[in-house]
Amino acid sequence: MRFKSLLLIVAILSTNVFAQSNADTLSFSLEDAMSYASKHAYQKISSELDIKSARKKLWETIASGLPQIDFSAQYNHSIDVPVSLLPAEIIPEDMLPPGIGPGDKVPISFSTAYDGSYSVSAMQMIFKGSYFVGLEATKVFLDLTRHQDEKTEIQIRDAVAKAYFLVLAARENYNAFKENLEINKGTLKETEAMFDNGFRESMDVSQIKLMVREAEKQIVETKRNEEVALAVLRFSMGLDEDRQLILTDKLETLSQRLVEQQETEKWAPVEHIDYKIANTNAESQRLLLKNAKAQYLPEISAFYTYQKSGYGDSWNIFKEQWYKAQFVGITVSMPLFSSGMRHAQVQQQKLAWDKSLNEQQQTLRNIQTQSLTALTNYYSALDQLDIAKESKALAEDIYSKTRVKFSNGIVGSFELNQLQGQFVQAQINYVNAILNLMNAKIDYLKAIGKL
């Protein structure tokens, strides 16, 4: 009975561990991985915080033109009460201290040992040219932040896609090298048997052993490359470094799907995110010029202050009578002469605006050039893949036939080793060609703003 209970406990614990393991493992297709990273990547989180900060900045600017109300209070204790000296002639004789005559000075105190006050003041801006420019500028700044967020998302998707491709490429090579290792082990076993029967030399056995060791080395290196690529992928997606991933797409099927997509999609350079950013930068420079011109305008504001003060010779002045005062008015300030400083500032900003317009056109031409270059690279990668695919098939056929000849004693181990190296290189070239094609496709989509 105890044994059955123990088995039941072990089964329950095993089930919980398995469930926890599944919960820690995430499965992603390429599109799923890019979508996940668009929400959870570190850069994306920082970018969204920038947008929130820009919204707060907009309200800060708006609020600066709304009524501002402040409160202040003060309580003082004069340890030594200040005194003033008055001529004796202006003081009635019955109030003069003994021994004071004409020409003497009489110390008089006009304050008390304790005093306090509090005030409430309100100010409302009536007109300020830079304020209205600032409202426009903060809205443009918010637009710029949103454009930067969009560009960040594109960069994240680009990084995730290329890291995803690297993992698939490493796994494709791993599978090919593992299969080749099994073939070499079978060849080694066959060669050792033939050597024992006197049909092969010891050098043939050593050569095949060398081929086995080389295949094992390739597997170890490929596995390390896969681990590095997975680490890059996790980081790009904003995942913990120990999170287990299952990539559901396969290298060849994914590349085929990317190839089948229409590569000559309709697009307009003015809709590209880089052009939007350049256009927003030009608009911000225009507003800075407008702000520089607004410095010639007057500033007008209204104010109101309510104040109460109390005095006493004891610390509790709150029992004494407090006296109020109120003020209301308008302040006006206007620049008159700055020795040409403001004019120079306007001219500098005019040049900065002209420069931003030139950079806007440069960005437009750059987008067109990059898209053409990316499309050319994509077509070139397609051609290279066809060549690599054919070369791999030929190298595999030659290597397969040579293994048969080696088994029949027609060729030696040295030639077999050479042709295996040729096949391995053809396999690597083929996987690299697929990788280059997929990267070229991503680069093209990024260049036309469709990633």
C-alpha positions in Angstrom: 0.0 0.0 0.0 2.8 2.4 0.9 4.6 1.5 -2.4 1.4 2.4 -4.4 1.1 5.7 -2.5 4.8 6.5 -3.2 4.2 5.8 -6.9 1.2 8.1 -6.9 3.2 10.9 -5.4 6.0 10.5 -7.9 3.5 10.5 -10.8 1.9 13.7 -9.5 5.3 15.4 -9.1 6.4 14.3 -12.6 3.2 15.7 -14.1 3.8 19.1 -12.4 7.4 19.2 -13.5 6.3 18.4 -17.1 3.6 21.0 -17.0 6.0 23.6 -15.7 8.5 22.7 -18.4 5.8 23.2 -21.1 4.8 26.5 -19.5 8.4 27.7 -19.8 8.7 26.7 -23.5 7.4 29.1 -26.2 6.7 28.2 -29.8 7.1 30.8 -32.6 6.8 31.0 -36.3 8.8 33.8 -37.9 5.8 36.2 -38.0 4.8 35.2 -34.4 8.4 36.0 -33.2 8.4 39.4 -34.9 4.9 40.3 -33.5 6.0 39.2 -30.0 9.2 41.3 -30.2 7.1 44.3 -31.5 5.5 44.4 -28.0 8.1 43.0 -25.6 11.5 44.0 -27.0 13.6 46.3 -24.8 13.9 48.9 -27.5 10.1 48.9 -28.0 9.4 49.4 -24.3 11.8 52.3 -24.2 10.2 53.8 -27.4 6.7 53.6 -25.9 7.9 55.3 -22.8 9.3 58.1 -25.0 5.8 58.5 -26.5 4.2 58.8 -23.0 6.9 61.3 -22.1 6.1 63.3 -25.2 2.4 63.4 -24.4 3.3 64.7 -20.9 5.5 67.3 -22.5 2.6 68.5 -24.7 0.4 69.0 -21.6 3.3 70.8 -19.8 3.4 73.3 -22.6 -0.3 73.8 -22.7 -0.5 74.2 -18.9 2.2 76.9 -19.0 -0.3 79.2 -20.7 -3.1 78.5 -18.2 -3.6 80.3 -14.8 -0.8 79.8 -12.4 -1.7 80.0 -8.7 0.9 80.0 -5.9 0.8 80.1 -2.1 3.5 81.3 0.2 3.8 81.8 4.0 6.4 83.2 6.3 6.9 83.4 10.1 9.8 85.4 11.6 11.3 85.9 15.1 13.7 88.9 15.3 16.2 88.0 18.0 17.6 91.5 17.8 14.8 93.9 16.7 16.1 96.3 14.0 16.3 100.0 15.0 16.5 103.3 13.0 18.0 106.6 14.1 15.8 109.7 13.9 16.8 113.4 14.6 15.7 114.5 18.1 14.1 117.6 16.6 11.2 115.6 15.0 10.3 113.9 18.3 8.0 115.6 20.8 9.9 116.8 23.9 7.8 114.7 26.3 8.8 111.5 24.4 12.6 112.3 24.3 14.8 110.0 26.5 16.7 111.9 29.2 19.9 113.5 28.1 18.8 113.9 24.5 19.0 117.4 23.0 18.9 119.1 19.6 21.3 117.6 17.1 21.2 114.1 18.8 19.9 110.9 17.2 17.2 108.9 18.8 17.1 105.0 18.3 13.6 104.0 17.3 12.3 100.5 16.5 9.5 100.2 13.9 9.0 96.4 14.1 8.0 93.8 16.5 9.8 90.8 17.8 7.5 88.4 15.9 5.8 88.8 12.5 4.3 86.6 9.9 2.5 86.7 6.6 0.9 84.6 3.9 -0.1 85.3 0.3 -1.9 83.8 -2.6 -1.0 85.0 -6.1 -2.4 84.2 -9.5 -1.0 84.9 -12.9 -2.5 84.5 -16.3 -0.6 84.9 -19.6 -2.5 87.1 -22.0 -0.1 87.1 -25.0 3.3 85.5 -25.6 4.3 84.6 -29.2 6.7 81.8 -28.3 3.8 80.0 -26.3 1.7 79.5 -29.4 4.7 78.4 -31.4 5.5 76.0 -28.5 2.1 74.4 -28.7 2.7 73.6 -32.4 6.2 72.4 -31.7 5.2 70.0 -29.0 2.6 68.4 -31.3 5.3 68.0 -33.9 7.6 66.5 -31.3 4.9 64.0 -30.4 4.6 63.1 -34.1 8.4 62.7 -34.3 8.4 60.4 -31.3 5.7 58.3 -32.9 7.7 58.0 -36.1 10.8 57.0 -34.1 8.7 54.4 -32.4 7.6 53.0 -35.9 11.2 53.0 -37.0 12.3 51.2 -33.9 9.7 48.5 -34.5 11.0 48.0 -38.0 14.5 47.6 -36.7 13.3 45.1 -34.1 11.5 43.0 -36.8 14.6 43.1 -38.9 16.9 41.9 -36.1 14.4 39.2 -35.0 14.0 37.9 -38.6 17.8 37.7 -39.2 18.4 36.0 -35.8 15.6 33.5 -36.6 17.2 32.7 -39.9 20.6 32.1 -38.3 19.0 29.6 -35.9 17.3 27.7 -38.8 20.6 27.8 -40.8 22.6 26.3 -37.9 20.0 23.6 -37.4 20.0 22.8 -41.1 23.7 22.4 -41.1 23.6 20.4 -37.9 21.1 17.9 -39.4 23.2 17.5 -42.6 26.5 17.1 -40.6 24.9 14.6 -38.3 23.7 12.5 -41.2 27.2 12.7 -42.7 28.7 11.6 -39.4 26.5 8.5 -39.3 27.6 7.7 -42.9 31.2 8.1 -41.9 30.8 5.9 -38.9 29.2 3.2 -41.1 32.1 3.6 -43.6 34.6 3.3 -40.8 33.0 0.1 -39.5 33.0 -1.3 -43.0 36.7 -0.3 -43.6 37.9 -1.8 -40.3 36.2 -5.0 -41.2 37.9 -5.0 -44.6 41.2 -4.2 -43.0 40.8 -7.2 -40.6 40.3 -9.4 -43.6 43.3 -7.9 -45.4 41.4 -5.9 -48.1 42.3 -2.5 -46.8 45.4 -0.7 -45.5 45.8 0.8 -42.1 46.1 4.2 -43.7 42.5 3.8 -45.1 41.3 3.2 -41.6 43.1 6.2 -40.2 41.8 8.4 -43.0 38.2 7.4 -42.3 38.7 8.0 -38.6 40.0 11.4 -39.5 36.8 12.0 -41.5 34.7 10.9 -38.5 36.6 13.3 -36.2 36.1 16.2 -38.6 32.4 15.5 -38.8 32.1 15.5 -35.0 34.0 18.8 -34.9 31.6 20.3 -37.5 28.6 19.2 -35.4 30.1 20.8 -32.2 30.8 24.1 -34.0 27.3 24.1 -35.6 25.7 23.5 -32.2 27.6 26.4 -30.7 26.5 28.6 -33.6 22.9 27.6 -32.9 23.2 28.5 -29.2 24.7 31.9 -30.0 21.9 32.6 -32.6 19.3 31.6 -30.1 20.8 33.9 -27.5 20.6 36.8 -30.0 17.0 35.9 -30.9 16.0 35.8 -27.2 17.6 39.2 -26.6 16.0 40.7 -29.7 12.6 39.4 -28.6 12.9 40.6 -25.0 12.9 37.1 -23.6 14.9 35.8 -20.6 18.2 34.1 -21.5 17.0 30.7 -20.2 13.6 30.7 -21.9 13.2 27.6 -24.1 12.1 28.3 -27.7 10.6 26.1 -30.4 10.9 27.5 -33.9 8.1 26.1 -36.0 9.3 27.3 -39.4 11.8 25.3 -41.4 14.6 26.8 -43.4 13.7 25.6 -46.9 9.9 26.1 -46.5 10.3 29.5 -45.1 12.6 30.6 -47.8 10.2 29.3 -50.4 7.4 31.2 -48.8 9.4 34.4 -48.9 10.3 33.9 -52.5 6.7 33.3 -53.5 5.7 36.7 -52.0 5.4 39.5 -54.5 8.7 41.4 -54.4 7.6 44.3 -56.6 5.0 45.6 -54.2 3.5 49.0 -54.8 5.0 51.6 -52.5 5.6 55.3 -52.4 8.9 56.8 -51.1 7.0 59.6 -49.3 5.3 57.0 -47.2 8.6 55.5 -46.0 9.3 56.0 -42.3 12.7 57.7 -43.0 11.0 60.3 -45.2 8.3 60.9 -42.5 11.1 61.5 -40.0 12.9 63.9 -42.3 9.7 65.7 -43.1 8.9 66.1 -39.4 12.4 67.3 -38.7 12.0 70.0 -41.4 8.7 71.1 -39.8 10.4 71.4 -36.4 13.0 73.6 -37.9 10.3 75.8 -39.5 8.7 76.2 -36.1 12.1 77.1 -34.5 12.4 79.8 -37.1 8.9 81.0 -36.3 9.9 81.0 -32.6 13.0 83.1 -33.3 10.8 85.7 -35.0 8.3 85.6 -32.1 11.1 87.0 -29.8 10.4 90.4 -31.4 6.8 90.4 -30.0 5.7 91.8 -26.6 4.7 89.6 -23.6 1.6 90.5 -21.7 0.3 88.9 -18.5 -2.1 89.8 -15.7 -1.6 89.1 -12.0 -3.5 89.3 -8.7 -2.1 88.9 -5.2 -3.9 88.6 -1.8 -1.8 89.0 1.3 -2.2 89.1 5.1 0.3 90.1 7.7 0.4 89.9 11.5 2.7 91.3 14.2 3.3 90.9 17.9 5.8 91.0 20.8 5.0 87.4 21.8 5.3 84.3 19.7 1.6 83.7 19.3 0.9 86.4 16.8 -2.2 84.5 15.6 -4.2 86.1 18.4 -3.3 89.6 17.1 -5.0 91.4 14.4 -3.9 90.6 10.9 -3.8 93.2 8.1 -4.7 92.4 4.5 -3.4 93.8 1.2 -4.5 93.1 -2.4 -2.8 93.9 -5.7 -4.0 93.5 -9.3 -2.3 94.6 -12.5 -0.9 93.9 -15.9 2.8 93.5 -16.9 4.1 94.2 -20.4 7.6 93.6 -21.6 8.8 94.2 -25.1 12.3 94.0 -26.6 13.5 97.2 -28.2 17.2 96.9 -29.2 19.6 93.9 -29.0 22.5 95.2 -31.3 21.4 92.7 -34.0 21.5 89.6 -31.8 17.9 88.6 -32.5 18.3 89.2 -36.2 21.4 87.0 -36.3 19.4 84.3 -34.4 16.6 84.5 -37.0 19.1 84.2 -39.9 20.8 81.2 -38.3 17.5 79.4 -37.9 16.5 80.3 -41.5 19.7 78.5 -42.6 18.9 75.5 -40.4 15.5 75.3 -42.0 17.0 75.4 -45.5 19.4 72.7 -44.5 16.5 70.5 -43.2 14.7 70.9 -46.5 17.8 69.8 -48.4 18.2 66.8 -46.1 14.5 66.0 -46.7 15.2 65.7 -50.5 18.4 63.8 -49.8 16.4 61.3 -47.8 13.9 60.9 -50.6 16.7 60.1 -53.1 18.4 57.8 -50.6 15.3 55.8 -50.1 14.9 55.3 -53.9 18.5 54.3 -54.3 18.5 51.9 -51.4 15.3 50.2 -52.6 16.8 49.7 -56.1 20.0 48.3 -54.5 18.1 46.0 -52.2 16.0 44.7 -55.1 19.1 44.0 -57.2 20.7 42.2 -54.2 17.6 40.1 -53.9 17.6 39.0 -57.5 21.3 38.3 -57.2 20.6 36.1 -54.1 18.0 34.2 -56.1 20.5 33.4 -58.8 23.1 32.4 -56.2 20.7 30.0 -54.5 19.9 28.3 -57.8 23.6 27.8 -58.4 24.3 26.6 -54.8 21.3 24.2 -55.0 22.6 22.6 -58.2 26.1 22.5 -56.9 25.0 20.7 -53.7 23.0 18.1 -55.7 26.1 17.5 -57.9 28.5 17.3 -54.9 26.1 14.9 -53.1 25.7 12.7 -56.1 29.5 12.5 -56.6 30.1 11.8 -53.0 27.5 9.1 -52.9 28.9 7.3 -55.9 32.4 7.7 -54.6 31.4 6.0 -51.3 30.1 3.0 -53.4 33.4 2.9 -55.3 35.3 3.0 -52.0 33.3 0.1 -50.7 34.2 -1.8 -53.8 37.8 -0.9 -53.6 37.9 1.2 -56.7 39.0 4.4 -55.1 41.1 5.2 -52.1 40.3 6.9 -48.8 42.2 10.1 -49.8 39.9 10.7 -52.7 36.9 9.9 -50.6 38.0 12.4 -48.0 38.5 15.1 -50.7 35.0 14.5 -52.1 33.4 14.6 -48.7 35.0 17.9 -48.0 33.6 19.1 -51.4 30.2 17.9 -50.4 30.4 19.5 -46.9 31.4 22.8 -48.5 28.6 22.6 -51.0 26.1 22.0 -48.1 27.5 25.0 -46.3 27.3 27.1 -49.4 23.7 26.0 -50.0 22.6 26.9 -46.5 24.4 30.3 -46.7 22.7 31.0 -50.1 19.3 30.4 -48.5 20.3 32.6 -45.6 21.5 35.4 -47.9 18.3 35.1 -49.9 16.1 35.5 -46.8 18.2 38.4 -45.5 18.1 40.0 -48.9 14.3 39.7 -48.9 14.1 41.3 -45.4 16.4 44.1 -46.5 14.2 44.8 -49.5 11.0 44.9 -47.5 12.8 47.2 -45.0 14.0 49.4 -47.8 10.5 49.9 -49.2 9.0 50.3 -45.7 6.9 47.2 -45.9 8.6 45.1 -43.2 
